[in-house]
Every structure is written in C-alpha cells, then in structure tokens.
C-alpha cells in the first residue's frame, strides 16, 4: 500500500501496520516519518529495537531474518530496522526482503522498517519491492521542490504559532526565505526552529526573517539543469554562484549543461526527420520534470540557435580545461554562467506565445 507522507499520521491513527518501507533522498522527511512510526509503536508496547545496515555483497541476511522471527525474553513486541544505503539488496537480499514481507503478514509482535534511498523504475518494479509494497505500507519521500518550498515554510511556521504578513509582502518574505535554504531541507527546518526561539508566536516581519535566516542553500547540477530549462535567468545565476561557492567541480557543471544541449540538438534533428515528439523523448531517455520542459522547448527552439549553443558548449569545454578562447571569459565559472544564461534565454523564448498572424 502506497502512502503519501501527509497521509502517514492518519494511517497510524487507524492502526500500526507490521511493515513500512521508506524510500527517498530527503533525510529530514525520513527522520520525521520514522519518529512518527516509532512513537506510535512505543505507545503500543514495542519496547525492543534491532537495527541493521546492509553493507556490501557479503552482508549476513540470516541475522535480519532471525531477528524478525524471534523475540528476546524481556520483550513482547519489537522493532526491526533494515537500512539499505545502496538501494540494491543483491540476489540474497532480494529473497530475504520477500521473506520479511511474508513474515509481516498478520504479525502483531514485530514491526519491520525498511529504509532505502531514491529508487529507479527498475527497482520499483522488482519482485522484492513489490512484495514490500503488497504486504506493508510504502512511503516515497520526495524532495520539496523550489516551487513548493514557500508553502512548506509557511506550514512549518504555522505549526509553531508563527506566520508572515498577509498578501504580497508575506509572499516576498517567503520567497526570500526559500532562496536562502533551497536544497537543504534539514537546515531550513533548523532555521524555522531558530525563529521560534528568537521571536514570540504571531506575525514575523520581513526584517525578522532577513536578520535571522542564514544563507544555507545547497544546489546540485540537476537543480541547475531544471532552472536553466525553465528559463529562470536570475535563479540560474544564483545557482551557478552557489555551486562555485560550494566547491563543485566546474567540469561537472559543464557536463550537465552540455548534456542538455546535446539532447536538444539530437531531439531537434529527430523532429526534423519526422519522428513524433513522444518517441523522440523516449529515445533520448528524457523523463520526469525534464520531459515536460523538453516538450515545450524542442518544437520551439530554432535549429540555428541550437547549433550555436552546441558550438558554445565546445568552446566552454576548452575553457574549463584551461584553454583560452577568443570572445569568452578566461575564468571557467564566468564562461559557464554565460553558457547557462544563453541556454536559459533560449528556453525563455520558447515559453513566449507565437506571434499573431498578420492580416
């Protein structure tokens, strides 16, 4: 049974299940979900806890299976936790997880918690994951996106009796807050908690937020790709500067930008050859949020502009590797910023409505 995170408390209120599987790459959301499950379990007498971390191909799964099927002399109910950091249990582990799922059926003495990172489509379709999902509750812990972050912050503030001003001023304050904590949800949570210590319940002014909230934003190249393809120029610049400040390798940033440009070029050629857009996206292995962005960008992008971007990506590749190129900044990060903005401007133009036909 698949659950959204906001459904967990309601489900726990109806009765604790014997098996929960959590998967995703958001540590704060995972910790909060685990805390909630453990709290309900303790209230129902689950007093003993065993924890296992699967490390390497030679992990002893028999210990996990034994723990799940036996109790100590001093406990009537127990929690067995299995963390699989790689998300790949291996052949023996896959069989063991299916056995754990079977053991959970009708089991009111052992609560099993399985923690996994973000899973790909293949893993979600596997027999072991299907068994976990069929015999327990499964929670996918999706990251809070930049678009969702202001509302998430407002909700967390409300939970501790605080709020920002109504209207445009409050939205501006939440956007500032989101800019400072984007990509670092745990730090965002800590900054929100800090506001509860600094100020009493009630309305927080823009000055309160500006003075108290530290800049703890964390970015990755995939977030950069999304911002660029959305045509968000200011956010693109902020993320390039943030990645540089965090010490991310310039070659990695170039790789992300060049991958999008190459995909754009190959997709454009395929469309011109008469292939339908869904087939082109499938062949380029473009899925998820990027699929929606490319659906809009590919038909609109002019072939000459795409060719210029491809040439620019080649030139910036040389700059990142220490070569000089006429007409380009010698600093790799300045060159990357220019390349990113050129691609973002193309994406921005693709969002404009087509011109009205002349009469």
HELIX and SHEET records of a PDB file:
HELIX    1   1 UNK A    5  UNK A    7  5                                   3    
HELIX    2   2 UNK A    8  UNK A   14  1                                   7    
HELIX    3   3 UNK A   27  UNK A   43  1                                  17    
HELIX    4   4 UNK A   61  UNK A   68  1                                   8    
HELIX    5   5 UNK A   90  UNK A  104  1                                  15    
HELIX    6   6 UNK A  121  UNK A  124  1                                   4    
HELIX    7   7 UNK A  127  UNK A  135  1                                   9    
HELIX    8   8 UNK A  146  UNK A  159  1                                  14    
HELIX    9   9 UNK A  167  UNK A  181  1                                  15    
HELIX   10  10 UNK A  185  UNK A  198  1                                  14    
HELIX   11  11 UNK A  206  UNK A  212  1                                   7    
HELIX   12  12 UNK A  221  UNK A  229  1                                   9    
HELIX   13  13 UNK A  233  UNK A  245  1                                  13    
HELIX   14  14 UNK A  250  UNK A  272  1                                  23    
HELIX   15  15 UNK A  277  UNK A  283  1                                   7    
HELIX   16  16 UNK A  288  UNK A  300  1                                  13    
HELIX   17  17 UNK A  303  UNK A  320  1                                  18    
HELIX   18  18 UNK A  332  UNK A  350  1                                  19    
SHEET    1   A 6 UNK A   2  UNK A   3  0                                        
SHEET    2   A 6 UNK A 137  UNK A 141  1                                        
SHEET    3   A 6 UNK A  19  UNK A  24  1                                        
SHEET    4   A 6 UNK A 110  UNK A 116  1                                        
SHEET    5   A 6 UNK A  78  UNK A  84  1                                        
SHEET    6   A 6 UNK A  48  UNK A  53  1                                        
SHEET    1   B 2 UNK A 162  UNK A 164  0                                        
SHEET    2   B 2 UNK A 202  UNK A 204  1                                        
END                                                                             
